[in-house]
Amino acid sequence: MFGRTLMTLGLAMLLAAPAHAGFGLVLPDSPIVDDPEKTSLNLVICAIDPATGAGIPIERPQVFTALRYSGDNMDRSEHLSVLDEVVAYGARAWTTNISLPHPGVYQLVMQTKAGWVPEQDKFVQYVTKVQIPAYGSAEGWDKPANISFEISPLSRPFGLCSGMAFSGQALFDGTPIPGALIDVARLDPAIKPNVAQPEDPNAPPQDDKAQPKAKKQDKQPTPQPISAFGATQQVKADGQGVFTFVCPLPGWWAFSTSMAGDPLQDPEGKQKPLEIKTIFWVYMNDCPKTAPSKK
């Protein structure tokens, strides 16, 4: 089964402690591909704290898959082998370019390795999804990715305008998660990834007087807050794992929920908790307002 081969997480229960502030992110160069001459998609694969705009370093992901449905058939392509290491949002990240050979909705699924977060005394793993429609086709947006732990959209997750609502369902093994706590965050469009090449650790030292200094990362603006209490909004799903949230501002919005996985050994050999965070990203367009007609 695809979900089981994609990941074996050993999920046990809803996370009781506060969720990690970071969000896994698959950032496309366009939320919708409608230009027939654009045959591929550039992607930045990373993790970020949307409240600050600061990147979170990640190792090469364990999984990076593209899914496209045509009727009841699913095309799947793997893209781990074509990831290039970069710096994005000031932290270790990855980029790639994937082809879009056919019309349809491309579901991009990324799973990171479990990373040690010493300031929270736990491990964190991201399972991230985003959907990109290509060439005017919306077919397949309502199909789950069939991974063990996911948020599946109940409203079409693209072509939305700020002020519209998004509905989704939290699932584990295809079964609704009743009462799931959904964290909601926004990636401010003013925050840019500023993709750059990583420094080469094997490069010989340079004479500072003879060589120009590397350009520093551009200073990021302060993200616009979306909450007067904490850095995120929070919604509780109903008994069927269903939730709805109105996104008042344009940009990328993240919907996530967390579960506890099997404990892992920290660098000192002690057993520490594992938080597994599944994330679904939705883009809200800044749609032009139509002036009222004058009679």
C-alpha positions in Angstrom: 0.0 0.0 0.0 1.4 3.4 -1.0 0.8 5.0 2.4 2.7 2.3 4.2 5.6 2.3 1.8 5.8 6.1 2.0 6.3 6.2 5.7 6.2 4.0 8.8 5.6 6.4 11.6 4.4 4.4 14.5 1.9 7.1 15.4 0.2 6.7 18.8 -1.9 9.6 19.9 -2.7 13.2 19.4 0.1 15.4 20.7 -0.7 16.8 24.2 2.3 19.2 24.5 2.4 22.5 22.4 3.4 21.9 18.8 6.7 22.8 17.4 6.7 26.3 15.8 8.2 25.2 12.5 6.3 24.1 9.4 7.6 22.0 6.6 7.2 23.9 3.3 7.2 23.0 -0.4 7.2 26.4 -2.1 6.4 26.5 -5.9 7.4 29.4 -8.1 3.7 29.7 -9.0 0.6 28.5 -7.1 -1.2 27.9 -10.4 0.3 26.9 -13.8 -1.8 28.2 -16.6 0.8 29.2 -19.2 1.0 26.3 -21.8 4.6 27.3 -22.5 5.6 26.7 -18.8 6.3 23.0 -18.8 8.0 22.7 -15.4 7.8 23.9 -11.8 10.6 25.3 -9.7 10.4 24.3 -6.0 12.0 25.2 -2.7 11.8 22.5 -0.1 12.5 23.7 3.4 11.1 24.4 6.9 10.2 27.8 8.3 8.8 29.5 11.3 6.2 31.7 9.6 5.8 34.0 12.7 9.4 35.2 12.4 10.3 34.3 8.8 13.3 32.4 10.0 14.3 29.2 8.2 14.8 25.9 10.0 17.6 23.7 8.6 16.5 20.3 7.3 18.5 17.3 6.0 17.8 15.8 2.6 14.1 14.7 2.8 13.2 11.0 3.1 10.4 11.4 0.6 9.5 13.8 -2.2 6.8 12.5 -4.5 4.5 14.0 -7.1 1.0 12.5 -7.6 -1.5 13.2 -10.4 -4.9 11.6 -10.8 -6.6 10.9 -14.1 -10.0 9.3 -13.4 -9.3 6.5 -11.0 -5.7 6.1 -12.2 -2.9 7.8 -10.2 0.5 8.7 -11.8 3.4 8.9 -9.3 6.9 10.2 -9.8 9.8 10.2 -7.3 12.1 13.2 -7.2 14.5 12.6 -4.3 17.4 12.0 -6.7 17.2 15.5 -8.2 17.3 17.6 -5.1 20.0 20.3 -4.9 21.2 21.7 -1.6 20.8 25.4 -1.1 20.2 28.1 1.6 16.6 29.4 1.8 15.2 31.7 4.4 18.7 31.7 5.9 18.8 27.9 6.6 19.8 24.6 4.9 17.1 23.7 2.3 16.7 22.0 -1.1 15.5 22.9 -4.6 14.4 21.0 -7.7 12.5 21.4 -10.9 9.8 18.9 -11.9 8.2 18.6 -15.3 4.4 18.9 -15.8 3.7 16.6 -18.7 -0.1 16.6 -18.5 -3.0 18.8 -17.3 -4.3 18.0 -13.8 -3.6 18.7 -10.2 -0.1 17.8 -9.0 0.0 16.8 -5.3 3.5 17.3 -4.0 4.3 15.3 -0.8 7.5 15.8 1.2 8.6 14.0 4.4 11.7 15.0 6.3 13.8 12.9 8.5 13.2 13.3 12.3 15.3 16.3 13.4 16.6 16.9 16.9 15.3 20.2 18.5 17.4 20.7 21.6 15.6 23.8 22.8 12.3 21.7 23.0 14.0 18.5 24.1 12.3 16.4 21.3 12.5 15.3 17.7 10.3 16.8 15.0 9.3 15.3 11.6 7.4 17.1 8.9 4.9 15.6 6.4 4.0 18.3 4.0 1.5 18.5 1.1 0.7 21.2 -1.5 -1.5 21.0 -4.6 -0.6 22.8 -7.9 -3.2 22.8 -10.7 -1.8 22.8 -14.3 -3.2 23.9 -17.6 -6.8 24.6 -16.5 -7.6 21.2 -15.0 -8.8 20.8 -11.4 -9.2 17.0 -11.6 -8.0 15.2 -8.6 -8.0 17.9 -5.9 -10.4 15.9 -3.8 -8.3 12.7 -3.9 -6.3 11.9 -0.7 -2.6 11.3 -1.1 -3.1 8.0 0.8 -0.3 8.6 3.3 -0.6 7.5 6.9 -1.1 10.9 8.4 -2.5 13.8 6.4 -4.9 16.7 6.1 -7.2 16.2 3.1 -9.0 19.2 1.5 -12.8 19.3 1.5 -12.8 22.6 -0.4 -10.8 23.1 -3.6 -7.4 24.3 -2.3 -6.5 26.7 -5.1 -8.0 29.7 -6.9 -9.1 31.1 -3.5 -9.2 34.7 -2.6 -8.3 36.2 0.8 -11.4 36.3 3.0 -12.6 32.9 1.7 -12.8 29.8 3.9 -10.8 26.6 3.6 -12.2 23.3 4.9 -10.1 20.1 5.5 -10.2 16.8 7.3 -7.5 15.3 9.5 -6.9 11.6 8.7 -4.8 8.8 10.1 -4.7 5.7 8.0 -7.7 7.1 6.1 -9.8 7.3 9.3 -10.9 10.7 10.6 -9.2 12.1 13.7 -12.0 13.4 16.0 -11.2 16.6 17.9 -7.8 17.1 16.1 -6.3 20.5 17.0 -5.4 22.4 13.9 -2.7 25.0 14.0 -3.0 27.7 11.4 -0.1 29.9 10.2 0.5 32.3 7.3 3.7 32.9 5.3 3.7 36.6 4.7 4.3 37.2 1.0 6.8 39.9 2.0 9.1 37.1 3.3 11.3 35.8 0.5 13.3 32.6 0.4 16.4 34.4 -0.9 17.8 31.2 -2.3 21.6 31.0 -2.4 24.3 28.4 -2.8 25.7 26.9 0.4 29.2 27.6 1.4 31.7 24.9 0.4 33.3 23.5 3.6 36.2 22.1 1.6 37.0 25.4 -0.1 40.5 26.7 0.7 40.6 29.8 3.0 40.6 33.1 1.1 42.5 36.3 1.8 39.9 38.8 3.0 41.8 41.6 1.5 42.2 40.0 -1.9 38.6 38.6 -2.2 35.3 40.4 -2.0 33.2 39.3 0.9 30.1 37.1 0.2 26.9 39.0 0.0 24.9 38.8 3.2 21.3 37.6 3.2 18.8 40.4 2.7 17.2 41.4 5.9 13.6 40.1 6.0 10.7 42.4 7.0 8.7 41.6 10.1 5.8 39.2 9.2 2.3 40.6 9.7 0.8 38.8 12.7 -2.4 36.8 12.3 -3.1 36.4 16.0 -3.3 38.7 19.1 -2.5 35.6 21.2 0.5 33.5 20.3 2.0 33.1 16.8 -0.7 31.0 15.3 -4.5 30.5 15.2 -6.0 27.2 16.4 -9.1 25.4 15.4 -10.6 22.2 16.9 -11.9 19.7 14.3 -15.3 18.1 14.9 -16.0 14.4 15.5 -15.2 13.6 11.9 -11.9 15.5 11.9 -13.4 18.3 9.8 -12.5 21.9 10.3 -13.1 25.2 8.5 -11.1 28.5 8.7 -11.5 31.8 7.0 -8.2 33.3 5.8 -8.4 37.1 5.9 -5.1 37.9 4.2 -3.4 36.9 1.0 -0.4 34.5 0.9 0.4 30.9 1.7 -1.5 29.5 4.7 -0.5 26.4 6.6 -2.9 24.0 8.3 -1.3 21.4 10.5 -1.9 18.9 13.2 0.6 16.8 15.3 0.8 13.3 16.7 3.3 11.6 18.9 5.5 8.9 17.3 7.8 6.3 18.8 10.5 7.9 21.0 14.0 8.3 19.5 17.5 8.4 21.0 18.9 11.9 21.4 22.6 12.7 20.9 23.3 11.6 24.5 21.5 8.2 24.0 18.4 9.1 26.0 14.9 8.4 24.8 13.1 11.5 23.8 9.6 12.2 22.3 9.0 12.5 18.6 6.4 15.0 17.2 5.2 14.2 13.7 3.6 17.2 12.1 1.4 16.9 9.0 1.0 20.2 7.0 -1.3 21.2 4.1 -0.5 24.5 2.4 -3.1 26.7 0.6 -2.6 29.9 -1.4 -4.9 32.8 -0.9 -4.9 35.3 -3.8 -5.2 39.0 -3.4 -8.2 39.2 -5.7 -9.2 42.6 -7.1 -12.3 44.2 -5.5 -15.1 45.1 -7.8 -16.5 48.5 -7.3 -20.2 48.6 -6.8 -22.1 49.6 -9.9 -23.7 53.0 -10.1 -27.4 53.1 -11.1 
